[in-house]
Amino acid sequence: MGAIISGVIFLVIGLTVRVYPNILAGYNNLSQKEQENAEKNRLPFFGFILFTAMGIIAILAYAFSIWLENPTLSSKTTLIVTLVGAVIAVVGGNYLKNNRIN
């Protein structure tokens, strides 16, 4: 059940980031030029895709854990999704923030 709750939370965060990109950590602290660069590099869309994928994977892990009759699979997968998603968010976010598109 925790995997479904985590998945729904990730989906809500993803949809919220899509509509309100200012909730991304550190986005408000960027200069106007850096914010424009991040928007050109589609940083808010990256956040939307990342959190939505994390939510879908967490929910699917719950379904697979029921199908495989292994209830610990969903909690382990949710933990892995959260940790890997955090690493991808930090690395990908920094790349998109600092990458210059001409």
ABEGO torsion letter per residue (X at the ends): XAAAAAAAAAAAAAAAAAABAAABBGAAABBAAAAAAAAAAGAAAAAAAAAAAAAAAAAAAAAAAAAAGBAAAAAAAAAAAAAAAAAAAAAAAAAAAABBBX
